[in-house]
Amino acid sequence: MERPVELARMEEGAGITRAGVHLAVGVFFVVGALLNGENLLATAETMEHGSPARTVCVAAARPLAAAARALHLGAPRRAIEAWVDRISAP
């Protein structure tokens, strides 16, 4: 009986480790949050005043929005939104 390929690759140490996958997913979400930081803050600020969820969301989104502004990460999104508005205007 032939051994499954997955077992052979695992024993060789080939492939991506679980820690590597977790790191990649974490980096993906941090970069995504930075790229969308200004809009995350705007959305959080529209939540009902006084709610614990709003407090947490605004507290988490403020540093992301500040970093996004400092790094000018919102410029591509604004340019794309302006372009979409221009081409979809009647």
Contact map, one row per residue, 1 for C-alpha under 8 A:
111000000000000000000000000000000000000000000000000000000000000000000000000000000000000000
111100000000000000000000000000000000000000000000000000000000000000000000000000000000000000
111110110000000000000000000000000000000000000000000000000000000000000000000000000000000000
011111110000000000000000000000000000000000000000000000000000000000000000000000000000000000
001111111000000000000000000000000000000000000000000000000000000000000000000000000000000000
000111111100000000000000000000000000000000000000000000000000000000000000000000000000000000
001111111110000000000000000000000000000000000000000000000000000000000000000000000000000000
001111111111000000000000000000000000000000000000000000000000000000000000000000000000000000
000011111111111000000000000000000000000000000000000000000000000000000000000000000000000000
000001111111111000000000000000000000000000000000000000000000000000000000000000000000000000
000000111111110000000000000000000000000000000000000000000000000000000000000000000000000000
000000011111110000000000000000000000000000000000000000000000000000000000000000000000000000
000000001111111000000000000000000000000000000000000000000000000000000000000000000000000000
000000001111111100000000000000000000000000000000000000000000000000000000000000000000000000
000000001100111110000000000000000000000000000000000000000000000000000000000000000000000000
000000000000011111011000000000000000000000000000000000000000000000000000000000000000000000
000000000000001111111000000000000000000000000000000000000000000000000000000000000000000000
000000000000000111111100000000000000000000000000000000000000000000000000000000000000000000
000000000000000011111110000000000000000000000000000000000000000000000000000000000000000000
000000000000000111111111000000000000000000000000000000000000000000000000000000000000000000
000000000000000111111111100000000000000000000000000000000000000000000000000000000000000000
000000000000000001111111110000000000000000000000000000000000000000000000000000000000000000
000000000000000000111111111000000000000000000000000000000000000000000000000000000000000000
000000000000000000011111111100000000000000000000000000000000000000000000000000000000000000
000000000000000000001111111110000000000000000000000000000000000000000000000000000000000000
000000000000000000000111111111000000000000000000000000000000000000000000000000000000000000
000000000000000000000011111111100000000000000000000000000000000000000000000000000000000000
000000000000000000000001111111110000000000000000000000000000000000000000000000000000000000
000000000000000000000000111111111000000000000000000000000000000000000000000000000000000000
000000000000000000000000011111111100000000000000000000000000000000000000000000000000000000
000000000000000000000000001111111110000000000000000000000000000000000000000000000000000000
000000000000000000000000000111111111000000000000000000000000000000000000000000000000000000
000000000000000000000000000011111111100100000000000000000000000100000000000000000000000000
000000000000000000000000000001111111100000000000000000000000000110110000100000000000000000
000000000000000000000000000000111111100000000000000000000000000000010000110000000000000000
000000000000000000000000000000011111111100000000000000000000000010010000010000000000000000
000000000000000000000000000000001111111110000000000000000000110111110000010000000000000000
000000000000000000000000000000000001111111000000000000000000100111011000010000000000000000
000000000000000000000000000000000001111111100000000000000000000010000000000000000000000000
000000000000000000000000000000001001111111110000000000000000100010000000000000000000000000
000000000000000000000000000000000000111111111000000000001100110010000000000000000000000000
000000000000000000000000000000000000011111111100000000000000000000000000000000000000000000
000000000000000000000000000000000000001111111110000000000000000000000000000000000000000000
000000000000000000000000000000000000000111111110000001001100100000000000000000000000000000
000000000000000000000000000000000000000011111110000001000100000000000000000000000000000000
000000000000000000000000000000000000000001111111000000000000000000000000000000000000000000
000000000000000000000000000000000000000000111111101001000000000000000000000000000000000000
000000000000000000000000000000000000000000000111111001000000000000000000000000000000000000
000000000000000000000000000000000000000000000011111001000000000000000000000000000000000000
000000000000000000000000000000000000000000000001111101100000000000000000000000000000000000
000000000000000000000000000000000000000000000011111111100000000000000000000000000000000000
000000000000000000000000000000000000000000000000011111110000000000000000000000000000000000
000000000000000000000000000000000000000000000000001111111000000000000000000000000000000000
000000000000000000000000000000000000000000011011111111111100000000000000000000000000000000
000000000000000000000000000000000000000000000000011111111110000000000000000000000000000000
000000000000000000000000000000000000000000000000000111111111000000000000000000000000000000
000000000000000000000000000000000000000010010000000011111111100000000000000000000000000000
000000000000000000000000000000000000000010011000000001111111110000000000000000000000000000
000000000000000000000000000000000000000000000000000000111111111000000000000000000000000000
000000000000000000000000000000000000000000000000000000011111111100000000000000000000000000
000000000000000000000000000000000000110110010000000000001111111110000000000000000000000000
000000000000000000000000000000000000100010000000000000000111111111000000000000000000000000
000000000000000000000000000000000000000000000000000000000011111111100000000000000000000000
000000000000000000000000000000001100110000000000000000000001111111110000000000000000000000
000000000000000000000000000000000101111110000000000000000000111111111000000000000000000000
000000000000000000000000000000000000110000000000000000000000011111111100000000000000000000
000000000000000000000000000000000100100000000000000000000000001111111110000000000000000000
000000000000000000000000000000000111110000000000000000000000000111111111110000000000000000
000000000000000000000000000000000000010000000000000000000000000011111111110000000000000000
000000000000000000000000000000000000000000000000000000000000000001111111100000000000000000
000000000000000000000000000000000000000000000000000000000000000000111111100000000000000000
000000000000000000000000000000000000000000000000000000000000000000011111111000000000000000
000000000000000000000000000000000110000000000000000000000000000000011111111110000000000000
000000000000000000000000000000000011110000000000000000000000000000011001111111000000000000
000000000000000000000000000000000000000000000000000000000000000000000001111111100000000000
000000000000000000000000000000000000000000000000000000000000000000000000111111110000000000
000000000000000000000000000000000000000000000000000000000000000000000000111111111000000000
000000000000000000000000000000000000000000000000000000000000000000000000011111111100000000
000000000000000000000000000000000000000000000000000000000000000000000000001111111110000000
000000000000000000000000000000000000000000000000000000000000000000000000000111111111000000
000000000000000000000000000000000000000000000000000000000000000000000000000011111111100000
000000000000000000000000000000000000000000000000000000000000000000000000000001111111110000
000000000000000000000000000000000000000000000000000000000000000000000000000000111111111000
000000000000000000000000000000000000000000000000000000000000000000000000000000011111111100
000000000000000000000000000000000000000000000000000000000000000000000000000000001111111110
000000000000000000000000000000000000000000000000000000000000000000000000000000000111111110
000000000000000000000000000000000000000000000000000000000000000000000000000000000011111110
000000000000000000000000000000000000000000000000000000000000000000000000000000000001111111
000000000000000000000000000000000000000000000000000000000000000000000000000000000000111111
000000000000000000000000000000000000000000000000000000000000000000000000000000000000000111
